Amino acid sequence: MMVNRSRRRWLAGLPALGALGALGGWAGAAAAAPAPCPWPLYQQFLARFVQADGRVLDPSTREQHSTSEGQSYGMVFALVANDRATFDRLWQWSIANLGAGSLQDKLPAWQWGRRGDGSWGVIDANAASDADLWFAFALLEAARLWREPRYATQARALLKLAAQQEVASLPGFGAMLLPAPQGFAEGSEDGPRQWRLNASYLPVPLLRRLAGADPSGPWGTLATQAGRLAEAVARQGIVPDWSAYRADQGGTGFLTDPVKGDVSSYDAIRVYLWAGMTPRGDAAGRALMKALAPHAQRMAGRAAPPERMHADGGALEGDGPAGFSAALVPFLQAAGSPAAAVQRARAETMLDAAGGKSAATYYDTVLGLFGLGFAEGRYRFAPSGQLELEWEKTCRTASARP
């Protein structure tokens, strides 16, 4: 579950946490599988943020925490890198620590780290719905790509629980994904009710893939709702991190989030990223791009994306980090904006961090892996939501362009 706050720079001097020797998958499968494509930013991610036991660490946080989001994203990156050994370590760590040994009958806790008393373990047992869907997606694709049915069985168990606990019906709007099972719905059936929502939790390609695996679930409907949500809450192309929906005797409708306000920043940047990666023939993707289009125009002539925007008034504040530039590259490319090249060049400075020039944070690196990985042609989403991966065909040099 994303916390909407500025990210501190990676703590200088931390030892390398990854085990790069694990790249390439299991020894028994290495000969038969295509060799991993060189991916320097992924290797940087492993070295800085992935422990040998499979824990993805965000060292910029006070709790030195790991999140279900980080674990699930890491599994997707391992798929893109054809790195089965890392995939399994991340998943097994998640089961053991976020699921207390099993994720067949419960959703994973969203936050694990150093508690207030100095001990280590689950800090917040509430689940994060976006991570739950990314976990399921990664497992479904691993089952397909690596021909391992047990992954699909685990994915379907998560999807069943997510559908039961994290999807609500909003009067007058329809099905919607809640950010977590608890804490984001208030009121009662016979009185005023209010829900808090996060548009970045609804990547359309992901939902298409989940719908294919679970046709009776709410996933296909939620893909359509992702476009409708953006159309309802984005003003001047600015989608807020958080939105609220209220139903009472006066009617129903969206309003500015009572907790976070109208700010668009570290959560919402992913809405632009997911929109840019959605196949152009997808109706929900077209709705997203239409709602967000003014932001592509806003980026013309800018050296960096704004760190904070305000949906209600359109005010802009500061320059976002290099990860914001990476996240906008697929969106700007899809919009046909020449600003894509400027932001891509800025995002690629994250690779200089390996030489100590600038230390990219965990979140910057994650956005870089998604955005630059897409721009480099390492992966695409088919209309079905399935991954189309570079390593399934042939590998190119890291400097090659799609």
Protein Blocks (a to p, Z undefined) as FASTA:
>chain_A
ZZddddddddehiacfbdfklgoiafklmmmpccddddfklmmmmmmmpcfkopacdfkb
mnlpacfklmmmmmmmmmmnopaklmmmmmmmmmmmmnnopaklbccdfbdcddfkopac
dfblcdcfklmmmmmmmmmmmmmmnopaklmmmmmmmmmmmmmmmcccdehkbpcddfbf
ghpagcjfklccdddddfklmcfklmmmmmmmmmmbmklmmmmmmmmmmmmmpgghiacf
bdcddddfkbgcddddfklomadcfkmmmmmmmmmmpcfklmklmmmmmmmmmmmmmmgo
pabdcfbdcfknopaedjddfklmmmmmmmmmmnopaklmmmmmmmmmmmmmmnomaccd
fklmmmmmmmmmmmnopaccdfkopacdfklmcccdfkbcZZ
